[in-house]
Amino acid sequence: MAIDWPPALTSMLSTSSHSIGKLSRQVWAIFQLKFGVHQVLVVSNWELAKECLAKNDKVFLNRPRTLAVEQLAYNSAMFSVSPYGPYWRELRKIVTVNLLSNHKLEQLKYVRIFEILEDTRKNMRRRIIKQLDNIIQGWLEEHRRFCSSRKVNGEQDFIDTMLDILHIQQEKPSNFELDTVIKATCLAMILGGTDTTTVTLTWALSLLLNNRHVLKKALDELDTVVGKERLVDDSDMKNLVYLQAIIKEAMRLYPAAPLSAPREAINDCNISGYHVRAGTRLFVNIHKIHRNPRVWPDPCEFRPERFLTTHKHVDIMPFTLATLLQAFEIMTPSNKQVDLTERFGITTMKDTPLEVILTPRLPNELYNKYGPIFQLKFRLHQVLVVSNWELAEECLAKNNKVFVNRPCTLAVEQLAYNSAIFALSPYGLYWGELHKIVTVNLLSNHKLEQLKYVRIFEVRAAVKTLHDKWKQTSRDVTSGGILVELKQWIGNINLNAIVRLVAGKALWDFYKGEEYDHCQIIIRAFFELFGAFTVSDALPILRWLDIGGYQKNMRRTVKQLDNIIQGWLEEHRRFCSSRKVNGQQDFIDTMLDILHIQQEKPSSFELDTIIKATCLAMILGGTDTTTVTLTWALSLLLNNHHVLKKALDELDTVVGKERLLDDSNMKNLVYLQAIIKEAMRLYPSAPLSASHEAINDCNISGYHVRAGTRLFVNIHKTHRDHVCGRILVNFIRKDSSPLTSMLT
């Protein structure tokens, strides 16, 4: 039955797809309504859908022109939403024959892209599309620069293919610029392959977790077809029949979009006896069709078996789901049922997040699928990751002059005085001069020997404070012990020792009470912000958005920290002469002397900036790293009491209990040194090295690495490499100790 709804209904349709879907469930299999100034036809069974899209396919070929199409789809240059005509036909042919052909998808089967596309408000559309256009334009220009090398390597993606085809053609397929055609097609690929896949996989997992017998069948099939000795491969998909059926059943119950994308009639036509005028917009209610009891027995039940006998011709590639199910045991928190409430919109999203507990179910070595070296594209940046010591040596020793640079990130710009911290500055005269000053004058053996009393004083003062606390507490506590948060205690010692080395006084000598606590908070914020991932590092074009507020926080934090260090610097200038007489020269004194003597500044940076940046480098490099190592070492000792006993026996033998440990004893505490090294091996203070950036092209283990590529060494994996010899992941074993590898 066709009903012409009054225009007043428009006010009810603030969320059109949800409202239309709700109406179709409550009304009839076919109806018309007035949606503003547009006539809308909604069909909700497969016979009518077939009549519209098969019998009358030439009538409903068009897509309606909307604000989103105009603003976000390059004014209809995106072929999937462009008007029917020569441009649509030409682009459709290019995409189906050259981009989405079986041959092309087979070539690119190693690629799995997951992106997040967020909804935007109407008043942001122009700004968003401009930013997105700049991003894709960057991809396009990069492809043009490296076109020849990519052809040689056979690395042709969709953009390469489009460039080749449109370059060969004598005429443009329309009046759109070639760049616009390519960018619009890229957007169509992203739009069509992102949310839909995410929605389907989310619903499939939710249904499996609520139907454990189905999940068990899927795992049994995976174990039979693939096994647990290797990872599932793309070639296995055709044999995973039950998993294919699961995906199909999930798509039936929860189609990625509840309504089809709208079409527009270009002529008048007749649908099931009802007259439909040209210009009418057609929606197919996919959600209702998929739950039609005349087609699907028990339509609301999750029953993948229905696809083992029917609809077998529908080919689905559930590679992501297969990999996830094979790799992990999946549970819900407290074994609760997953909430299957739907949230209707453009896509059929779950109303609540899907949170699961993952436990590995395969041998550990299979999770290291990428091997010891691989490259990946981190948005605009090429990244090289190496994970064994031979490759790390090849990068940082053999090719040390190539990877000598550090990339400029938001943290380096905002927190490191715009690269004035020498360890993070670009390779050049400034880096060379500051590197020489630091290694020769600040961190030389002679200078550290002069200042060794600082470390001894801070450690002994902290131990005395603990002992005094124990004496005070032991009067009231029968156990005779005190509870200490050791990570914080170690962190305080290291921070105060480093500040004393740098500025001549410990942090708690500069500040007391709340001021001291505030200062610690600022320094902690500095550390955390330096290690934070920011979107603008991956996509510099989005820096103006300051996603996450990192740029604002960095500016505020570095301003507060700059005021603190500026105070230390001014105090040193005031008491410079008296400190020289007493021979108490710390790092700031040394820097003031050296930079005052030099005829020329080492760079365009102000002298104060250079000194403050170097102070920050010392604090950054010497605080958290030491705290992390000592915390892990103590944790491992407490879990391995026989190792702790050996360390105590060595201390009693070398030092005894009649005096305190002295710096001169350290060279004789061989086993204690080995414990620290083993803790650093198992739990390096940073799992990945600080990034390096290639200044020239180079060759690493047969792989071509371009200039500008960012290098990370996977220290955590390198330290647990079984190839290195007897070193094992266990801290200790009954039959032999890996500490022996550190002693020999």
DRENTITI-121722 format. One record per residue (C-alpha): residue number from 1; residue in one letter; chain; x, y, z. Coordinates in steps of 0.5 Angstrom, whole numbers, plus 500, padded with zeros to 3 digits. Last residue first. Example, Ala and Ser with C-alpha at 12.3 -4.5 7.8 and 13.67 -1.06 7.14 Angstrom:
kolro	nulo	marke	X	Y	Z
2	s	A	527	498	514
1	a	A	525	491	516
END
This chain:
kolro	nulo	marke	X	Y	Z
744	t	A	662	472	564
743	l	A	658	475	569
742	m	A	653	477	565
741	s	A	652	470	562
740	t	A	652	467	569
739	l	A	646	471	571
738	p	A	642	466	566
737	s	A	642	462	572
736	s	A	643	454	572
735	d	A	639	448	574
734	k	A	633	451	578
733	r	A	632	457	573
732	i	A	632	465	574
731	f	A	630	471	571
730	n	A	626	467	566
729	v	A	626	470	559
728	l	A	633	466	557
727	i	A	640	468	556
726	r	A	644	462	554
725	g	A	646	465	547
724	c	A	644	471	543
723	v	A	639	467	538
722	h	A	634	466	544
721	d	A	633	474	543
720	r	A	630	477	549
719	h	A	634	483	549
718	t	A	632	484	542
717	k	A	625	484	543
716	h	A	625	489	549
715	i	A	630	493	545
714	n	A	625	494	539
713	v	A	630	499	535
712	f	A	626	504	532
711	l	A	628	508	525
710	r	A	624	514	522
709	t	A	625	514	514
708	g	A	627	521	512
707	a	A	631	518	507
706	r	A	629	512	504
705	v	A	631	505	506
704	h	A	632	499	501
703	y	A	632	492	504
702	g	A	638	488	503
701	s	A	640	487	510
700	i	A	639	495	511
699	n	A	641	499	505
698	c	A	641	506	505
697	d	A	638	513	502
696	n	A	640	519	506
695	i	A	638	523	512
694	a	A	635	517	516
693	e	A	631	519	522
692	h	A	632	516	529
691	s	A	627	514	534
690	a	A	629	513	541
689	s	A	629	506	542
688	l	A	623	502	544
687	p	A	622	498	550
686	a	A	624	504	554
685	s	A	627	502	561
684	p	A	629	495	559
683	y	A	626	490	563
682	l	A	629	483	562
681	r	A	636	486	560
680	m	A	636	492	565
679	a	A	634	487	570
678	e	A	640	482	568
677	k	A	645	488	568
676	i	A	642	490	575
675	i	A	643	483	577
674	a	A	650	482	574
673	q	A	653	489	578
672	l	A	650	486	584
671	y	A	654	479	583
670	v	A	660	483	581
669	l	A	660	487	588
668	n	A	668	488	587
667	k	A	668	494	583
666	m	A	662	498	587
665	n	A	666	498	593
664	s	A	670	504	592
663	d	A	663	508	592
662	d	A	662	506	599
661	l	A	657	501	603
660	l	A	656	503	610
659	r	A	661	500	616
658	e	A	661	494	621
657	k	A	656	490	617
656	g	A	661	487	612
655	v	A	663	490	605
654	v	A	666	485	601
653	t	A	663	479	604
652	d	A	657	482	607
651	l	A	655	485	600
650	e	A	656	478	597
649	d	A	652	474	602
648	l	A	646	480	601
647	a	A	647	479	593
646	k	A	647	471	594
645	k	A	641	472	598
644	l	A	637	476	593
643	v	A	638	471	588
642	h	A	635	465	593
641	h	A	629	470	594
640	n	A	627	470	587
639	n	A	621	474	587
638	l	A	623	480	591
637	l	A	630	480	587
636	l	A	625	481	581
635	s	A	622	487	584
634	l	A	628	490	587
633	a	A	631	490	580
632	w	A	625	492	576
631	t	A	624	498	581
630	l	A	632	500	580
629	t	A	631	500	572
628	v	A	625	504	572
627	t	A	628	509	577
626	t	A	635	509	573
625	t	A	631	511	567
624	d	A	626	516	570
623	t	A	632	520	572
622	g	A	638	521	568
621	g	A	636	522	561
620	l	A	630	527	562
619	i	A	634	531	568
618	m	A	641	531	564
617	a	A	637	533	558
616	l	A	633	539	562
615	c	A	640	541	564
614	t	A	642	542	557
613	a	A	636	545	555
612	k	A	637	550	560
611	i	A	644	552	558
610	i	A	642	552	551
609	t	A	636	557	552
608	d	A	641	561	557
607	l	A	646	562	551
606	e	A	641	564	546
605	f	A	640	559	541
604	s	A	643	562	534
603	s	A	648	556	534
602	p	A	655	554	538
601	k	A	655	562	540
600	e	A	662	565	538
599	q	A	668	567	542
598	q	A	668	561	547
597	i	A	670	563	554
596	h	A	663	565	557
595	l	A	660	558	554
594	i	A	665	554	557
593	d	A	664	558	564
592	l	A	657	558	564
591	m	A	656	551	562
590	t	A	661	549	568
589	d	A	657	553	573
588	i	A	651	550	571
587	f	A	654	542	571
586	d	A	656	543	578
585	q	A	662	547	581
584	q	A	663	547	588
583	g	A	671	549	588
582	n	A	670	553	594
581	v	A	673	559	591
580	k	A	669	558	584
579	r	A	662	558	588
578	s	A	664	564	591
577	s	A	665	568	584
576	c	A	659	565	581
575	f	A	654	567	587
574	r	A	649	571	583
573	r	A	650	568	576
572	h	A	648	561	580
571	e	A	642	564	583
570	e	A	640	566	576
569	l	A	641	560	573
568	w	A	637	556	578
567	g	A	631	561	577
566	q	A	631	560	570
565	i	A	631	552	571
564	i	A	624	554	575
563	n	A	621	559	570
562	d	A	623	554	564
561	l	A	619	548	568
560	q	A	613	553	569
559	k	A	613	555	561
558	v	A	615	547	559
557	t	A	609	545	563
556	r	A	604	550	560
555	r	A	607	550	553
554	m	A	606	542	553
553	n	A	599	542	556
552	k	A	597	547	550
551	q	A	600	542	545
550	y	A	597	536	548
549	g	A	590	538	548
548	g	A	588	531	546
547	i	A	587	533	539
546	d	A	591	540	538
545	l	A	586	542	532
544	w	A	591	546	529
543	r	A	596	540	529
542	l	A	592	537	524
541	i	A	596	538	518
540	p	A	602	535	521
539	l	A	599	528	521
538	a	A	603	523	524
537	d	A	606	527	529
536	s	A	600	531	529
535	v	A	596	525	532
534	t	A	600	526	539
533	f	A	603	520	542
532	a	A	606	521	549
531	g	A	613	520	551
530	f	A	615	527	552
529	l	A	608	529	555
528	e	A	609	524	561
527	f	A	616	526	563
526	f	A	614	533	563
525	a	A	608	532	567
524	r	A	613	528	572
523	i	A	617	534	572
522	i	A	611	539	573
521	i	A	608	534	579
520	q	A	615	534	582
519	c	A	615	542	582
518	h	A	608	542	585
517	d	A	610	537	591
516	y	A	616	541	592
515	e	A	612	548	593
514	e	A	607	544	597
513	g	A	612	543	602
512	k	A	619	545	601
511	y	A	623	548	595
510	f	A	630	549	593
509	d	A	633	544	598
508	w	A	628	539	596
507	l	A	630	539	589
506	a	A	637	538	591
505	k	A	643	543	591
504	g	A	648	544	586
503	a	A	644	546	580
502	v	A	646	540	575
501	l	A	649	535	580
500	r	A	644	537	585
499	v	A	638	536	580
498	i	A	640	529	579
497	a	A	641	527	586
496	n	A	634	530	588
495	l	A	631	526	582
494	n	A	634	520	583
493	i	A	633	520	591
492	n	A	626	522	589
491	g	A	625	516	584
490	i	A	627	511	589
489	w	A	622	513	594
488	q	A	617	513	589
487	k	A	618	506	586
486	l	A	619	504	593
485	e	A	613	505	596
484	v	A	615	503	603
483	l	A	611	499	609
482	i	A	615	499	615
481	g	A	617	493	619
480	g	A	618	491	627
479	s	A	612	487	627
478	t	A	610	489	633
477	v	A	608	496	631
476	d	A	608	502	636
475	r	A	615	503	638
474	s	A	617	501	631
473	t	A	614	507	628
472	q	A	619	512	630
471	k	A	625	507	629
470	w	A	623	505	622
469	k	A	622	513	620
468	d	A	629	514	623
467	h	A	631	508	619
466	l	A	628	511	612
465	t	A	630	518	613
464	k	A	637	515	614
463	v	A	637	511	608
462	a	A	634	517	604
461	a	A	640	521	607
460	r	A	645	516	605
459	v	A	642	515	598
458	e	A	643	523	597
457	f	A	650	524	600
456	i	A	653	518	596
455	r	A	650	520	589
454	v	A	653	527	591
453	y	A	659	525	593
452	k	A	661	522	586
451	l	A	661	529	584
450	q	A	669	530	583
449	e	A	669	523	580
448	l	A	663	524	575
447	k	A	667	530	573
446	h	A	674	526	572
445	n	A	670	520	568
444	s	A	667	525	563
443	l	A	660	527	563
442	l	A	660	534	564
441	n	A	666	537	561
440	v	A	668	532	555
439	t	A	662	528	554
438	v	A	657	534	555
437	i	A	661	540	551
436	k	A	663	535	545
435	h	A	656	533	544
434	l	A	654	541	545
433	e	A	659	542	539
432	g	A	657	537	535
431	w	A	649	538	535
430	y	A	650	545	534
429	l	A	655	544	528
428	g	A	650	539	525
427	y	A	645	533	526
426	p	A	638	535	528
425	s	A	637	536	535
424	l	A	634	531	540
423	a	A	640	529	544
422	f	A	643	537	544
421	i	A	636	539	547
420	a	A	636	546	543
419	s	A	631	542	539
418	n	A	625	547	539
417	y	A	626	549	546
416	a	A	626	541	548
415	l	A	618	541	550
414	q	A	615	545	545
413	e	A	619	543	539
412	v	A	621	536	541
411	a	A	614	534	544
410	l	A	611	536	537
409	t	A	616	532	533
408	c	A	622	533	530
407	p	A	626	527	528
406	r	A	633	525	530
405	n	A	639	525	526
404	v	A	645	520	526
403	f	A	641	515	522
402	v	A	645	515	516
401	k	A	652	517	519
400	n	A	651	511	524
399	n	A	650	506	518
398	k	A	655	501	520
397	a	A	654	502	527
396	l	A	647	504	529
395	c	A	643	501	523
394	e	A	648	495	522
393	e	A	648	494	529
392	a	A	641	494	530
391	l	A	640	489	525
390	e	A	645	484	528
389	w	A	642	486	535
388	n	A	635	483	533
387	s	A	628	487	533
386	v	A	629	492	527
385	v	A	623	497	526
384	l	A	623	502	520
383	v	A	618	507	519
382	q	A	615	511	513
381	h	A	612	518	515
380	l	A	606	521	513
379	r	A	601	516	516
378	f	A	605	511	520
377	k	A	607	507	514
376	l	A	610	501	516
375	q	A	617	497	515
374	f	A	619	491	517
373	i	A	625	487	520
372	p	A	626	482	525
371	g	A	620	478	523
370	y	A	613	480	522
369	k	A	610	474	525
368	n	A	612	475	532
367	y	A	606	472	535
366	l	A	608	465	532
365	e	A	614	465	537
364	n	A	609	465	543
363	p	A	606	459	541
362	l	A	598	460	540
361	r	A	592	461	545
360	p	A	594	468	547
359	t	A	589	470	552
358	l	A	584	476	551
357	i	A	579	479	555
356	v	A	573	483	552
355	e	A	570	490	552
354	l	A	565	491	546
353	p	A	562	498	547
352	t	A	555	499	548
351	d	A	550	501	543
350	k	A	552	497	538
349	m	A	553	500	531
348	t	A	548	499	525
347	t	A	551	504	520
346	i	A	548	511	518
345	g	A	544	511	524
344	f	A	541	506	529
343	r	A	544	504	535
342	e	A	543	497	537
341	t	A	542	493	544
340	l	A	546	487	543
339	d	A	549	487	550
338	v	A	554	481	551
337	q	A	552	476	556
336	k	A	557	476	562
335	n	A	563	471	563
334	s	A	565	476	569
333	p	A	569	480	563
332	t	A	567	477	557
331	m	A	572	472	554
330	i	A	576	471	548
329	e	A	582	466	547
328	f	A	586	469	542
327	a	A	591	467	536
326	q	A	586	463	532
325	l	A	580	467	534
324	l	A	583	474	532
323	t	A	586	471	525
322	a	A	579	468	523
321	l	A	576	475	525
320	t	A	581	479	521
319	f	A	581	474	515
318	p	A	573	473	514
317	m	A	573	473	507
316	i	A	566	473	505
315	d	A	563	469	498
314	v	A	556	469	497
313	h	A	555	463	493
312	k	A	553	458	499
311	h	A	547	462	500
310	t	A	543	455	502
309	t	A	546	449	505
308	l	A	552	451	510
307	f	A	548	458	510
306	r	A	543	456	515
305	e	A	548	453	519
304	p	A	550	460	522
303	r	A	544	460	527
302	f	A	543	466	531
301	e	A	536	467	532
300	c	A	532	473	530
299	p	A	529	470	523
298	d	A	526	463	526
297	p	A	526	461	519
296	w	A	529	466	514
295	v	A	525	468	507
294	r	A	518	468	510
293	p	A	520	470	517
292	n	A	523	476	514
291	r	A	529	478	518
290	h	A	534	480	513
289	i	A	528	484	509
288	k	A	527	488	515
287	h	A	534	490	516
286	i	A	535	492	509
285	n	A	530	497	509
284	v	A	531	499	501
283	f	A	531	507	501
282	l	A	529	510	494
281	r	A	528	518	493
280	t	A	523	520	488
279	g	A	526	525	483
278	a	A	521	522	477
277	r	A	515	520	480
276	v	A	513	513	483
275	h	A	506	510	481
274	y	A	504	504	485
273	g	A	502	497	482
272	s	A	508	493	485
271	i	A	513	499	483
270	n	A	511	503	477
269	c	A	516	508	474
268	d	A	517	515	472
267	n	A	524	517	470
266	i	A	530	519	473
265	a	A	529	515	480
264	e	A	533	517	485
263	r	A	537	512	490
262	p	A	539	512	497
261	a	A	544	508	500
260	s	A	541	502	503
259	l	A	538	502	510
258	p	A	540	498	516
257	a	A	547	499	514
256	a	A	552	494	517
255	p	A	547	489	517
254	y	A	546	486	523
253	l	A	542	479	523
252	r	A	544	478	516
251	m	A	551	481	516
250	a	A	552	476	523
249	e	A	549	470	519
248	k	A	554	471	513
247	i	A	560	472	518
246	i	A	558	466	521
245	a	A	557	462	515
244	q	A	564	464	513
243	l	A	567	461	519
242	y	A	563	455	518
241	v	A	566	454	511
240	l	A	574	455	513
239	n	A	576	452	507
238	k	A	576	458	502
237	m	A	579	462	508
236	d	A	586	458	508
235	s	A	589	462	502
234	d	A	589	468	506
233	d	A	593	465	512
232	v	A	592	463	519
231	l	A	598	463	523
230	r	A	602	457	524
229	e	A	603	451	529
228	k	A	596	451	532
227	g	A	592	448	527
226	v	A	590	451	520
225	v	A	584	447	518
224	t	A	583	442	524
223	d	A	584	448	529
222	l	A	580	453	525
221	e	A	574	448	525
220	d	A	575	447	532
219	l	A	575	454	534
218	a	A	569	456	529
217	k	A	565	450	533
216	k	A	567	452	540
215	l	A	565	459	538
214	v	A	558	456	535
213	h	A	557	453	542
212	r	A	559	459	546
211	n	A	553	463	543
210	n	A	553	470	547
209	l	A	561	471	545
208	l	A	560	469	538
207	l	A	554	474	537
206	s	A	558	479	540
205	l	A	564	477	536
204	a	A	560	477	529
203	w	A	557	484	531
202	t	A	564	487	532
201	l	A	566	484	526
200	t	A	560	487	522
199	v	A	561	494	524
198	t	A	568	494	523
197	t	A	568	492	516
196	t	A	562	497	514
195	d	A	565	503	518
194	t	A	572	502	514
193	g	A	571	499	507
192	g	A	566	504	503
191	l	A	568	510	506
190	i	A	576	509	505
189	m	A	575	506	498
188	a	A	570	512	496
187	l	A	575	517	499
186	c	A	581	514	495
185	t	A	576	515	489
184	a	A	575	522	490
183	k	A	582	524	491
182	i	A	584	520	484
181	v	A	578	524	480
180	t	A	580	531	484
179	d	A	587	530	482
178	l	A	585	529	475
177	e	A	581	535	475
176	f	A	574	534	474
175	n	A	571	536	467
174	s	A	570	529	466
173	p	A	573	522	464
172	k	A	579	526	462
171	e	A	581	524	455
170	q	A	588	521	452
169	q	A	588	515	457
168	i	A	595	513	459
167	h	A	596	518	465
166	l	A	589	516	467
165	i	A	591	509	468
164	d	A	597	510	471
163	l	A	595	515	476
162	m	A	589	510	478
161	t	A	594	504	479
160	d	A	599	508	483
159	i	A	593	511	487
158	f	A	590	504	488
157	d	A	597	501	490
156	q	A	603	499	486
155	e	A	609	496	490
154	g	A	612	492	484
153	n	A	619	494	487
152	v	A	621	497	480
151	k	A	614	500	479
150	r	A	615	503	486
149	s	A	622	506	484
148	s	A	619	509	478
147	c	A	613	513	482
146	f	A	617	515	488
145	r	A	615	523	487
144	r	A	608	522	484
143	h	A	606	517	490
142	e	A	609	522	495
141	e	A	605	528	491
140	l	A	598	523	491
139	w	A	599	522	499
138	g	A	600	529	500
137	q	A	594	531	496
136	i	A	590	525	501
135	i	A	592	529	507
134	n	A	591	536	504
133	d	A	584	534	502
132	l	A	582	531	509
131	q	A	584	538	511
130	k	A	579	541	506
129	i	A	574	536	507
128	i	A	574	538	515
127	r	A	574	545	514
126	r	A	568	545	509
125	r	A	564	540	513
124	m	A	565	543	520
123	n	A	558	547	520
122	k	A	555	541	518
121	r	A	557	537	524
120	t	A	562	532	523
119	d	A	561	524	524
118	e	A	568	521	525
117	l	A	572	516	521
116	i	A	576	511	524
115	e	A	581	507	520
114	f	A	583	500	520
113	i	A	587	498	513
112	r	A	589	490	512
111	v	A	594	490	507
110	y	A	597	483	505
109	k	A	592	481	500
108	l	A	594	487	496
107	q	A	596	483	490
106	e	A	590	478	491
105	l	A	586	484	491
104	k	A	589	487	484
103	h	A	588	480	481
102	n	A	581	479	484
101	s	A	579	486	481
100	l	A	577	492	486
99	l	A	582	497	483
98	n	A	583	495	476
97	v	A	577	492	473
96	t	A	572	494	478
95	v	A	575	501	479
94	i	A	576	503	472
93	k	A	569	501	470
92	r	A	566	505	475
91	l	A	570	511	473
90	e	A	568	510	466
89	r	A	561	509	467
88	w	A	560	515	473
87	y	A	563	520	468
86	p	A	559	518	462
85	g	A	552	518	466
84	y	A	549	517	472
83	p	A	550	522	477
82	s	A	556	521	482
81	v	A	555	518	489
80	s	A	559	512	488
79	f	A	564	516	483
78	m	A	566	521	488
77	a	A	567	527	483
76	s	A	560	529	486
75	n	A	562	536	489
74	y	A	568	533	491
73	a	A	565	528	496
72	l	A	565	532	502
71	q	A	561	538	501
70	e	A	557	537	495
69	v	A	555	530	497
68	a	A	554	532	504
67	l	A	549	537	502
66	t	A	545	532	498
65	r	A	545	530	491
64	p	A	541	524	490
63	r	A	544	518	487
62	n	A	542	516	480
61	l	A	541	509	477
60	f	A	534	508	480
59	v	A	530	508	473
58	k	A	535	504	469
57	d	A	535	498	475
56	n	A	527	498	474
55	k	A	527	490	474
54	a	A	533	489	478
53	l	A	534	495	483
52	c	A	526	496	484
51	e	A	523	490	483
50	k	A	528	486	487
49	a	A	527	491	493
48	l	A	520	489	492
47	e	A	521	482	492
46	w	A	526	482	498
45	n	A	521	486	503
44	s	A	522	493	506
43	v	A	521	498	501
42	v	A	521	506	502
41	l	A	519	511	497
40	v	A	521	518	499
39	q	A	518	524	495
38	h	A	523	530	497
37	v	A	521	538	499
36	g	A	521	536	506
35	f	A	521	528	507
34	k	A	514	527	504
33	l	A	513	519	505
32	q	A	512	513	500
31	f	A	510	506	503
30	i	A	512	499	501
29	a	A	512	493	506
28	w	A	508	496	511
27	v	A	507	500	517
26	q	A	511	499	524
25	r	A	517	496	521
24	s	A	517	501	516
23	l	A	516	507	520
22	k	A	522	505	525
21	g	A	527	504	519
20	i	A	525	511	517
19	s	A	526	514	523
18	h	A	533	511	524
17	s	A	535	513	517
16	s	A	532	520	518
15	t	A	535	522	525
14	s	A	531	529	525
13	l	A	525	525	522
12	m	A	519	527	526
11	s	A	519	535	524
10	t	A	519	532	517
9	l	A	512	529	518
8	a	A	509	536	517
7	p	A	510	535	510
6	p	A	504	530	510
5	w	A	505	523	508
4	d	A	503	520	502
3	i	A	501	513	503
2	a	A	503	507	498
1	m	A	500	500	500
END
